[in-house]
Every structure is written in C-alpha cells, then in structure tokens.
Amino acid sequence: MSEPAEITVDVISDVACPWCFVGMKRLERAIALAGDVDVHVRWRPYQLDGAIPAEGLPRRQYMLDKFGSEERLREIHDKLVGIGEAEGIRFNFDAMQVSANTLDAHRLIRWAASPKSPPGTQPRMVKRLFEMNFEEGRDIGDRTVLVEAADEVGMDSALVEALLTSNADTDSVRAEIGTAAQMGVRGVPCFLLEGKYAVMGAQEAETLADAIRQIATAKARGELDEKPAT
C-alpha cells in the first residue's frame, strides 16, 4: 500500500498585505479541496515596506502617497472589500489608522512555530494578526497588541513580551526576507511548494489545490527534479 501523499507549502507573506489575507483564506480552501494530500504549511516573512518606522505611519496619508488620489484608493479598497466578502473577510479599511512596520509581527509568527508552542499555533497567529489589522483596525506594530494576540492563541504572553523588548530573531527574520528577495520574490503572497515550485499571487483555491495535488503526486512517485523555484 502506498504512503499518503504529502507536501510542504511555505507561504511568503506580509500581514500588512490584504492580498495575503485573501491568499490565506484561499489556501485553507485549497487544502480541503486537495483531498487526502497531507499539507504542511509554514509561514515565511516578507515586508512590503521595511522602511516604515517602528512606530508606524498615518495610514491614510501613506496610502495616498502610494496610490496618488482618493479616487484610486477608494477603487482599490472597494475591489478588495468585494473579494474579501466572497472569502469570508470583513475588510474595514476606514478603521485602519496606522500603516505598521511588521518586523515584530514576523518575529511573533516565527516564535509561534516553536516546538514550545501548541501544534497549529502559527496559522492561528497569522490569521489573528490579519483579523486585527484588516477587520479591527488594530496597530499590529504595537507590541501591546502583539502580546494580546499571543495570549489569544495560547502562547506564553509574558515570554513574548520579554522577547519583543529584545532583538531576539530580528536578524533571522531580516535574513529570511533577504532570501525571498534573492529568490526573485517581488510581491506576495508567494506559495512555495516543496521548496522548489512557486505559485505567485492570491490564486483561486482551485488553482492552488491543483498545484498541490500535482506536486504531491510527483513527490510520491519520486519524480521531483532538482530545479530551483522560478
């Protein structure tokens, strides 16, 4: 009897990216659609703008500077609100006051994958940070908010608070972000299957599920080659 198909999916993502929130929801559905494929998901850091100061920037002005006009910004938000509704996301852009630097959030996501954390903590943490940012308008660069998120998903909040005041894993997270750039990742989400095959963007769940099934089948047959991700 053959072993069940399995696959590892590394999601390169930023919790400041609304399309990454959509991508998370679509990945969840894709895993369900993939049937008996055993999918192991790992969340990897990326920053859309690592130059934002630690205290963040006023979001409305930041977005106007980026997109040029109120009309263009409203058009983008309206499109995302509609897409979000279809995925079970309640985007509330009007509630968002701060464009956060997400470095600390990525450190927290990294710690959520620690063997000391309960199984499944990392995806719960990613989901909670997306919700706090895009649905509740919370500042995910605020360490108090991050400690609250850690407590909600069952992490040791006192330990997280202490770690956040240190430089723990700051260099490691920045190195991972640099590695993604060296791999050619210029936008997120990016779904990296078995460390080799990249699916770029918030693809439909069916597209992701098909890619997962194909790579898992090839892996089970010993057919994966050594080509790097493109």
C-alpha positions as CSV (number, residue, x, y, z in Angstrom):
1,M,0.0,0.0,0.0
2,S,1.4,3.4,-1.0
3,E,2.0,6.1,1.6
4,P,-0.4,9.1,1.7
5,A,0.7,12.0,-0.5
6,E,2.2,14.8,1.5
7,I,3.6,18.2,0.7
8,T,5.2,21.3,2.4
9,V,3.9,24.7,1.4
10,D,5.9,27.7,2.5
11,V,3.8,30.9,2.3
12,I,5.9,34.0,1.9
13,S,3.6,36.7,3.1
14,D,3.2,40.0,4.9
15,V,0.4,40.6,7.4
16,A,0.2,44.2,6.1
17,C,-0.8,42.8,2.7
18,P,-4.6,42.5,2.1
19,W,-4.0,40.1,-0.8
20,C,-2.0,37.8,1.6
21,F,-5.2,37.7,3.8
22,V,-7.1,36.6,0.7
23,G,-4.4,34.1,-0.1
24,M,-4.6,32.6,3.4
25,K,-8.3,32.0,3.0
26,R,-7.9,30.5,-0.4
27,L,-5.1,28.2,0.8
28,E,-7.4,26.9,3.5
29,R,-10.0,26.0,0.9
30,A,-7.3,24.6,-1.4
31,I,-6.1,22.2,1.3
32,A,-9.7,21.0,1.8
33,L,-10.1,20.6,-2.0
34,A,-6.8,18.7,-2.2
35,G,-8.4,15.6,-0.6
36,D,-6.1,13.2,1.1
37,V,-2.9,15.2,0.5
38,D,-1.2,15.9,3.8
39,V,-0.3,19.6,3.6
40,H,2.3,21.1,6.0
41,V,2.1,24.9,5.9
42,R,4.9,27.2,7.1
43,W,4.6,31.0,7.1
44,R,7.7,32.9,5.9
45,P,8.3,36.7,6.4
46,Y,8.2,39.4,3.8
47,Q,7.8,43.2,4.2
48,L,6.1,45.3,1.6
49,D,7.8,48.3,3.1
50,G,10.6,47.7,5.6
51,A,11.4,51.4,5.7
52,I,8.3,52.3,7.7
53,P,9.5,53.4,11.1
54,A,8.9,51.2,14.2
55,E,6.1,53.4,15.4
56,G,4.3,53.2,12.0
57,L,2.9,56.0,9.8
58,P,-0.6,57.6,9.5
59,R,-2.2,55.1,7.1
60,R,-4.4,57.4,5.0
61,Q,-1.6,59.8,4.0
62,Y,0.8,56.8,3.5
63,M,-1.7,55.2,1.1
64,L,-2.5,58.5,-0.7
65,D,1.3,59.0,-1.2
66,K,1.5,55.5,-2.6
67,F,-1.6,55.4,-4.9
68,G,-1.9,59.1,-5.8
69,S,-5.5,60.0,-5.2
70,E,-8.6,59.4,-3.1
71,E,-10.4,58.1,-6.1
72,R,-7.7,55.5,-6.9
73,L,-7.5,54.5,-3.2
74,R,-11.3,54.0,-2.9
75,E,-11.3,52.0,-6.1
76,I,-8.7,49.6,-4.7
77,H,-10.5,49.3,-1.3
78,D,-13.9,48.7,-2.9
79,K,-12.4,45.9,-5.1
80,L,-10.8,44.3,-2.1
81,V,-14.0,44.6,0.0
82,G,-15.9,42.7,-2.6
83,I,-13.2,40.0,-3.0
84,G,-13.0,39.7,0.8
85,E,-16.7,39.2,1.3
86,A,-16.5,36.2,-1.1
87,E,-13.7,34.7,1.1
88,G,-15.3,35.5,4.5
89,I,-13.2,38.5,5.2
90,R,-14.7,41.8,6.5
91,F,-12.2,44.3,5.3
92,N,-12.6,47.6,7.3
93,F,-10.1,50.0,5.7
94,D,-11.8,53.0,7.2
95,A,-10.9,51.7,10.7
96,M,-7.2,51.4,9.9
97,Q,-5.3,54.4,11.3
98,V,-1.7,53.1,11.1
99,S,0.5,51.6,8.4
100,A,2.6,49.4,10.6
101,N,6.2,48.1,10.4
102,T,5.6,44.4,10.5
103,L,9.1,43.2,11.6
104,D,7.9,42.5,15.2
105,A,4.8,40.7,13.9
106,H,7.0,38.5,11.8
107,R,9.1,37.7,14.8
108,L,6.0,36.7,16.7
109,I,4.9,34.5,13.8
110,R,8.3,32.8,13.8
111,W,8.0,32.1,17.6
112,A,4.5,30.7,17.1
113,A,6.1,27.9,15.1
114,S,8.4,26.9,18.0
115,P,8.1,23.4,19.4
116,K,7.3,25.1,22.7
117,S,4.1,26.4,21.2
118,P,1.0,24.1,20.9
119,P,0.5,22.5,17.5
120,G,-1.2,24.7,15.0
121,T,-0.2,27.9,16.8
122,Q,1.5,29.5,13.8
123,P,-1.5,29.5,11.4
124,R,-3.8,30.7,14.2
125,M,-1.3,33.6,14.9
126,V,-1.2,34.6,11.2
127,K,-5.0,34.6,11.0
128,R,-5.4,36.6,14.2
129,L,-2.9,39.3,13.0
130,F,-4.7,39.6,9.7
131,E,-8.0,40.0,11.5
132,M,-6.6,42.5,14.0
133,N,-5.1,44.6,11.1
134,F,-7.8,44.5,8.4
135,E,-11.0,43.8,10.2
136,E,-10.5,45.5,13.6
137,G,-8.2,48.3,12.6
138,R,-5.6,47.5,15.3
139,D,-2.0,48.6,15.1
140,I,0.0,45.3,14.5
141,G,3.2,47.2,15.0
142,D,2.2,47.9,18.6
143,R,3.9,45.4,20.9
144,T,1.0,45.5,23.4
145,V,-1.3,44.4,20.5
146,L,1.2,41.6,19.6
147,V,1.3,40.4,23.2
148,E,-2.5,40.3,23.3
149,A,-2.5,38.3,20.1
150,A,0.0,35.8,21.6
151,D,-2.2,35.3,24.6
152,E,-5.3,34.8,22.5
153,V,-3.7,31.9,20.5
154,G,-2.3,30.2,23.6
155,M,1.3,31.4,23.6
156,D,3.2,32.4,26.8
157,S,2.4,36.1,26.6
158,A,4.9,37.0,29.4
159,L,7.7,35.4,27.4
160,V,6.6,37.0,24.2
161,E,6.6,40.4,25.9
162,A,10.1,39.9,27.1
163,L,11.3,38.7,23.7
164,L,9.8,41.7,21.9
165,T,11.8,44.1,24.1
166,S,14.9,42.3,22.9
167,N,16.4,41.8,19.5
168,A,15.7,38.1,19.5
169,D,15.4,36.7,15.9
170,T,15.5,40.2,14.4
171,D,18.5,39.3,12.2
172,S,17.0,35.9,11.4
173,V,13.7,37.4,10.1
174,R,15.6,40.0,8.1
175,A,17.8,37.3,6.6
176,E,14.7,35.3,5.5
177,I,13.2,38.4,3.9
178,G,16.5,38.9,2.1
179,T,16.5,35.3,0.9
180,A,13.0,35.8,-0.5
181,A,14.3,38.8,-2.5
182,Q,17.2,36.8,-3.8
183,M,14.8,34.1,-4.9
184,G,13.1,36.7,-7.1
185,V,10.0,37.3,-4.9
186,R,8.9,40.8,-5.6
187,G,5.3,40.5,-4.4
188,V,3.2,38.4,-2.1
189,P,1.7,36.1,-1.3
190,C,4.0,33.5,-2.9
191,F,3.3,29.9,-2.3
192,L,6.5,27.8,-2.5
193,L,5.7,24.1,-2.9
194,E,8.3,21.6,-1.7
195,G,10.8,24.4,-1.6
196,K,11.0,24.5,-5.4
197,Y,7.8,25.3,-7.2
198,A,6.4,28.8,-6.8
199,V,2.8,29.9,-7.2
200,M,2.6,33.6,-7.3
201,G,-0.3,35.8,-6.1
202,A,-3.6,35.1,-4.3
203,Q,-4.6,32.4,-6.8
204,E,-8.1,30.9,-6.7
205,A,-8.4,27.9,-4.3
206,E,-9.0,25.5,-7.2
207,T,-5.7,26.6,-8.8
208,L,-3.8,26.1,-5.6
209,A,-5.4,22.8,-5.0
210,D,-4.5,21.6,-8.4
211,A,-0.8,22.6,-7.9
212,I,-0.8,20.9,-4.5
213,R,-2.1,17.7,-5.9
214,Q,0.3,17.7,-8.9
215,I,3.4,18.3,-6.8
216,A,2.3,15.8,-4.1
217,T,1.7,13.1,-6.7
218,A,5.0,13.8,-8.4
219,K,6.8,13.6,-5.0
220,A,5.1,10.4,-4.1
221,R,6.3,8.9,-7.4
222,G,9.8,10.2,-6.9
223,E,9.6,12.4,-9.9
224,L,10.6,15.8,-8.5
225,D,13.7,17.2,-10.1
226,E,16.2,19.5,-8.6
227,K,15.2,22.6,-10.5
228,P,15.1,25.7,-8.3
229,A,11.9,27.8,-7.9
230,T,11.3,30.2,-10.7
